[in-house]
Structure formats: C-alpha cells, structure tokens
Amino acid sequence: MSVPALAELETAAQIILAPPNIVTQEQRQSAEKVFLEFRKSKTPYIPCRQILETSTVDFVLFEAADLLKNAVIREWNSLQESDIMSLRQYLLQYITQKQVLPFIRDRILQVIAIIVKRASVEDFGRERTQILTEVESLVINGDLPKQVLGLNLIAILMQEYATTVKSADVGLPWEAHFKAKKQFEVTDLRRIFQFCLRIVSEIIKLDPPYNDSVTVYESDQAPALRLSALWKEVVFDTQFLPLMFSTYWKVRNQEQLAHHALSSLVQLASLNGAILNQKEGKMQYLHGYMDGFLNLITSLDLQGRESLGISNVIRKLVMFFPPSYLMQLPENMLKSFLENTTCLTCRFAESACKEETICGEDKYHMEAFDNILEAWSSLFQDVHSLPVDVVKQCSMQIFNTYLQCHLAPPHGTRINVDTEGEEIDETEDSDRTKFKDQLQTIGVFGRHILDHSLTLLARLLEERTQQLNAQLHQMQSQAMTVAESHVLDNIFEDIHWVVLVTGHVLCMDSEGETPLIPSELMAYSIQELNAGESVNEVTLKYLASIQQCNVESDLNRHQCDKVVRLTAAVLKICAVETVAAEAKLGHFMSPEVGCTLMWFLHRWSLSYLLPNETYYAEISQLFLSGFGKDTAGAEFIIRFLLAKIQSNICYFHSEPVLLQDTVNLFVSLVYRKEKGSYIVKSDGFWNLVELQSKLKPGLVPQAVKRGLFKGFVLAGAALEDVNNRAEYWKRILSPNLPGGKCENRNNRYSRIIHWHYCRFAYINELFCECAKRMLCYLSHTDSKKLYEYCLSTIQTYASCNANRTSTEIAAEENSFQDLLLVMELLTNLLAKDCVDLAPFESTTEESSVTAADVCLYGINFIMPLMTIDLLKYPALCIQYYKMITLVNEIYPQKVCQLPEELLQKLVGSVELGLTQFGPEVLMFCLDFIQVLATHIHVNGVLLFYLLRCFFFTILHYEYIKFK
C-alpha cells in the first residue's frame, strides 16, 4: 500500500474517532466513505500486511484485520493452498511477536480460526491438529503473554465450531458446518478438554492461582451436557470431579472466574447421553458428584452471587437424576443431601424476602429460591421413593420458614418498610400472581404435613381475626394513632399471606381441568373422622359460628374437622370485613386483603362447594354434610357468599380490582349447571339481581356489570325446565330495561339515556361473539337470520349517525369504538364462507346469500361514516383493510360487481392505504391489488381502468423510495 493511501486511512480514522465539536458532519461522512471503499478491496492480503507492519493507528489495524477476515471468507475458493498457508503463518507470527490491543488480537485470531475451520472441511482436520500441537507447545513452554495468546486461540477456535451468535459466517452451507462441527467434536474437542484439565490442575496449585491479567469470556446460560461414550475415559477418571470442585473452591472469591467455574459444575450436574447409558456408570458418576457437592456446600459460607449457581446445581441434579436414582445412594449421603437442600431453601427464602423488601436490582436469592423450589417440585413427583420421615421433616422446616418470612414479629421475621408517600405502581402484579409458582410448591409442602399445616394456619388466622376485631372496636370509640395504624397494617399483611398459603394448601390450580378436592386432604379428613378425632356435629356448629364476629368460638376446636376449621377461619375474616363496612369502618379495611379473600373463596368454591360425588372413589362425610347438595351447611355457605358479594358491591364500589375478584367469585358459583340451578333458588341470588337493577350508572365499572350479567346468564342456562327458564328470564330482564319499574322521572330519563348509549355496543358485541363461535355450526336458514339481524343493526346505526355532529369531547373516540365493532362483526361473518360445519339440509332451496354479500352490503352502510381522522386510529385502520382484503380474496367477482359509486370509494380507500398508514396496511393493500388484478386478467373483466391509479401510485412510491 502506498504511503499516501495509508496516510489517508489514518487521517480518516482520526476524523471518525474525533469528538463531534471538532469535525464537521461533511468531514465525518467523507472519512466514513474512505473506509467503506477500503472494505470493498479485492485480494487485499499484501496491502493489509503492509498496514499491520507500518501503521500505528489502532482503528486502521482493526479495519485491516476485519478486511482480511471478510476477504478470506469471500475469496476462499480462488485462493491457492500455499497462499492460505502463508497468510496463516504470518498472522500467527505477527500476534506472537507484536503487542497489539486485545480487540485487534482477537480479530486476527478469528481470521486464523476461520482459515483452520475452512481447511478442515477439505483435509478433515489435519491442519487443525497441527495447529493445536503448536499451541499446546506455546502454552506449556512460553511465557505468560504467549500462554494467554495460545489459550485465546483455542477459545476462538472452539467458538467458530460452535453454533452461537459469536461464530462467523464462513460461507459454508449449514450441512457442511454441521459436519465440520461433528468432526471437530469427535477428533479434537476431547483433546482440548484434556489439555485444559492438565493446565488447570497445575494452575490451582499456585497461591494465589490467578492475577488480574487473565482474560475471561462471557458464556451463555449453561445448557445440558450431553456426551458420547468416547468421553468415558475423561469423565470417569477418579481425579476429574475432585479437580472441578477444587478449581471452584480456589477461584470462588474472584467473581469473573467463579462464575465460569460454577457454570461448569452446573453443566456437569446435567450430564446425560450415551456416556451414562448404563445404570452402574450413572450411579458411579452420581455418587462421585454428590460427594464433591456435599463437601463443597458444607464447607463454604455461601455468598450472594453463589446462591444462583448452587441452586441451579441442585435443580439440574434432581432433573437428570430423579428420586429413583437418588434412593440408591448411601442412606447417609441421601439424608445429608435432603437436609442441606432444606437448609439452603430456608436460607434462600429468608434472603429473598429481604431482597423483595429493599427492592434492589439484584435478585440472586429470589431466583435461587425459585430454582430450588423447582427442584423440590421434581422430587415430589416421585416422593414415595424418598424416606417419609425425612421428607416430612424437611417439608415442615421449609413451610414454617416461609410463613415466618411473611409474618410480622414476634411470630415472624418480616421487615416492615415505611411506604408512606411512595407512589403505588398499579401495573405491578399482585402477590398471588407474582409468587404463584412459589405458593404452589409451598402448598405441596403443606399437604405433606397436613396435621401440622392445617392447625398452624387456622391458629394464625384465628389470632389475627381476634386482633383485627379488637382494633375495630377501639376505632369505634377513639381515633387511631400512628402506632395503631402500623399494627393494623401488620395484621392485614399477615392475613393476606396466610390466606394465600391457605388457598394453595387446600386447593390446587385447576386451569383447564376439573377442580377437585386434593386427594391428600380427602384422605386426611376421612382418616380423622374414622379415628374419632373429628365429630360431624361439632364441625357443623363451628361452621355456623362464623358470623359471630364478637364471640370467640371455643367449641371443641380439637373435635372440629381441620379443613372445615381452616375454611371457617377465612369465612370469619369475611364476616368481620362486612361488619366493619356496615359500621362505616370500611375505609380502614385493606383492599388487598379483600381481593385475597375473594380469590380464596373463588378457588375454594370451585373444589369444595357442592362437590360432585361421582368424581371421587371415596368422599369425606364431613365435606358432604358441610358443603354437599341438599344440606343445611351448603345452604348456609351459599347465603353467606352471596351476601358477601352483595356487601362488597355496596360498600367497596370504589375498588375496581376488588369488585372484579368479587364478580369472578359470583361467576364461579354458577359456572357449573348443577351449582347454578341450586344457587338460583337462594334469596341471596335475587337480592343481587335487585341490587344490580338499582345501581346508578357509572357507580361500578362496566366490566363488573358485565360479570354480573354473565353470572345471571349462566344461572339461567342451568335451568332445564322450560317454564322455569321462561319465568327466570322474565324476572331477570324486566328490571334491567329502562322504565321496567316505577321510578321518578329524572332517574328514568338518566337510565334511558345511558341504556341507549351502551345498547349498540352490547348488541354488536353479542353478534360478534355469535359470528365468531356459532356461525360456522348454524344451518343456512339460521345463518340467513343472523345475517339479517346483523345488517339491520348496522343499518340502524348508520342511519342514526349519518350527518350527525356532536360537541362531546369523546365523540370521535366513541365513533372509533363503534366502527371497530362493526368491522370485527363483518370480518367474523366472512368466516362462514371459509369454514362451514353446518349439518346437511335436505331442502332443495339453494341459499344465494353468502357472507361476502352481507359484508359488502355492510360496507355500503358504513363507508359514509369512515373519515380520514378515524382511519388514523391504528386498530380501526388495520381491521378495515384486513376486512376488505379478506372479502376480496374469497369473492373477487363480487367486488367487481359492486355498484360503481361504492366500487370507486373502495378503490379510493385502497389507494390511500398504499401511502398513508404504514407497512402493515401497505401489505394488505398490495394483496388486495394482486388478487383483484389477477381476477380481472384471468376472467377478462373490463375494469382495467381501476388498476391505472394503483399503477401510478406504486411507481411513484418506488421512485421516492429509490431516491
């Protein structure tokens, strides 16, 4: 390379790296253009050598190395073998003799690695083996910089054979890359690993073993380690596992190195594949690994950053060596593993709660706690293979610790933080969602120690209920002090967490499945009844005492069924909340606790209330008498729950989240037919109907009202008798129509205005759901009726809104919502012509009306209402163009047969969409044009003039994009 050319590159590099206040934008663009031209150089090997030898500018050196990399990849097939060999030797000699910055060195090493990889495709690794021999000699005999250089070359060589984002695109097809990778793994990877073990075994003898000059590389999250049988000699060496644990022990105080050493242990915990295809070998490896791991965790004082790696080791061990293998370990070793895992679980739980309290960015212990609970979940899948006594002891210790972490002193260790003045993040998930996985596993622990967990949870709730009662009585007579306010907050927080744990002990998640009473609880209740530990009469009396909020029920608690006692404890808190609201103390109650109570009752009622006996091989008589059909206990519980729902709507209407949970409870009570028909008979149900009819517009959110209506509809659907159902709908619907009951003129006028305002949206949503879920199953006759109803609704809406002006601020927003519903309805109707599952009709009458006809007819009505401003709403715009594209794809001939005026408007909207509304709408418009143009060309339709405007618009768009 000439001296002026090199000077030009160095000057351009200085301009690019200069601060923006020193150079102009034109100078920077000119400098960038110099390097862009430089990167296009062909056969740049001699000029790049000259740059590497003579230039002192780091940026230019890096660009030269990067150009060599790209040139080797691009021109590999045209290079002579001697030229490739010469380039590789020169680059290796260059970085050995010259001191360059790490980023330049790594790019040159990458060029060498690419050359080695490409050559290995043809010589099957012969040159790679030679390189590795040279590098091993360099590491063993060279000084420290040369040793680091050799190890860096090995690391980059492995990186090129791997399949990661750091691997270069070397111009090989995927199949060739995969073959080269496999050939490398079979021949040289094991050799590299053994060499690294040899180096590590020497280095860890030094004290201290490392200094700050060592370079480490970030690695991805450790995947499972799957090895072939060829690795047996390495892995089953008696010194291998002790060396790996010793290495971590040596470097654990150096954060960067400790991370990689611990990641290696995590991978070794997941060892699988052909190397462990024999049971004896798998047990031998598990015994050796477990021995080293137990020695490690019993000897170190665990640091925060180590917790995540240690928990991952346990999780991987349990995942790849299930209880059936763990049981074959020596008894003392298995017991030590379970006990140490329990201690770590408790420690992580305590530290995780502290992390959550201080709201720090680092969540080491929280993630570690989640990992170790996942390990316990895997253990519990085959828990019968483990020693029962040890499992119960571990479960009790973890269950108690988790509760203590979430209880205030003196019974717990929760740290109380003053949150006064802090802004509440309404977008943050609730505790029951945020800690759902944790609570599920804690619930499993609780079901393994029912005798302990049920009694403990009931006692905690009963004590907190007494304390809450005392606070409420005191507030009725005198103002609350700051100290008393903190006490009340602690009571609410305790109740919140105990009820969350209770809900996961008594019930299991049943999403997508039939809710059932857990088998452990069923068996425990039957066992207690048979042993005489619980008495039916005492249990029912205790359940009936829940509304006696001011009286402490001491009626032979030890003879009450523990499941019923715990349920009654939660119901009693609900009763206290209702009494407080009626006494005008509701503003002191915690909305979070109210939501948690409703969540519990929703979860509990799905499994326990009115249970279906056919689902169980054996069912407890205590559950049947307390919650079963046609029993006084069930009637009492249903009245209580419906009254609680009514109370929440009346007294907590300013808490939308609480109201939503309350409505979810109501819907769950009537969701099943056998429950719905039973609950309709209750007076509390009709009290809710009456309450809903008297609610003032806007008092509760619309979602809550819809939830109530959903419950009413489900309850009506549960009635099988035709006469009863007709009477039911008459009672339900008449109070909800405007003027259905006698009321004063102002109230009636307000209700009529509100009812008419919402009517179209509700009716349209109903038709949308019918079209989406029912239309494909309807006969042609019934489909035609639905078409007529839909068109009638759209026509009425269009006629009422044509040429209408409004001064309301939200007028445009309302029009957007209405038109979006219409678009969705018309799009859903089109599905009938795509999927038709209607039963065969023997009638000879052929239905000539298609969904496309209805859709196009509907477009004719709403087209005058569509404005440019409304199309600026992304959801409406996309739905409109999606709809017209779909109908055009299904029936292009019907589009061509539209009236001239409507066709021109439709084409005009497509032309507008080509340039105005973004890439997604542009794709819909191009699809529309393609289908329409194809139809016109194939069928000879004389509508070519329609395509002319598209042609010029697209040409103009491409011209602008080209410029």
Secondary structure, 3 states (H helix, E strand, C coil): CCHHHHHHHHHHHHHHHCCCCCCCHHHHHHHHHHHHHHHCCCCCHHHHHHHHHHCCCHHHHHHHHHHHHHHHHHHHHHCCHHHHHHHHHHHHHHHHHCCCCHHHHHHHHHHHHHHHHHHHHHHCCHHHHHHHHHHHHHHHHCCHHHHHHHHHHHHHHHHHHCCCCCCCCCCCCHHHHHHHHHHHHHHHHHHHHHHHHHHHHHHCCCCCCCCCCCCCCCCCCCCCCECCHHHHHHHCCCCHHHHHHHHHHHHCCCHHHHHHHHHHHHHHHCCECHHHCCHHHHHHHHHHHHHHHHHHHHHCCCCHHHHHHHHHHHHHHHHHCCHHHHCCCCHHHHHHHHHHHHHHHHHHHHHHHHHHHHCCCCCHHHHHHHHHHHHHHHHHCCHHHCCHHHHHHHHHHHHHHHHHHCCCCCCCCCCCCCCCCCCCCCCCCCHHHHCHHHHHHHHHHHHHCHHHHHHHHHHHHHHHHHHHHHHHHHHHHCCCCHHHHHHHHHHHHHHHHHHHHHHHHHCCCCCCCCCCCCHHHHHHHHHHHHCCCCCHHHHHHHHHHHHCCCCCCCCCHHHCCHHHHHHHHHHHHHHHHHHHHHCCCHHHCCHHHHHHHHHHHHHHHHHCCCCCHHHCCCCCHHHHHHHCCCCHHHHHHHHHHHHHHHHHHHHCCCCHHHHHHHHHHHHHHHCCHHHHHHHCCCHHHHHHHHHHHHCCCCCCCHHHHHHHHHHHHHHHHCCCCHHHHHHHHHHHHHHHCCCCCCCCHHHHHHHHHHHHHHHHHHHHHHHHHHHHHCHHHCCHHHHHHHHHHHHHHHHHHHHHHCCCCCCCCCHHHHHHHHHHHHHHHHHHHHHHHCCCCCCCCCCCCCCCCCHHHHHHHHHHHHHHHCCHHHHCCHHHHHHHHHHHHHHHHHCHHHHHCCCHHHHHHHHHHHHHHHHHCCHHHHHHHHHHHHHHHHHHHHHCCCCHHHHHHHHHHHHHHHHHHHC
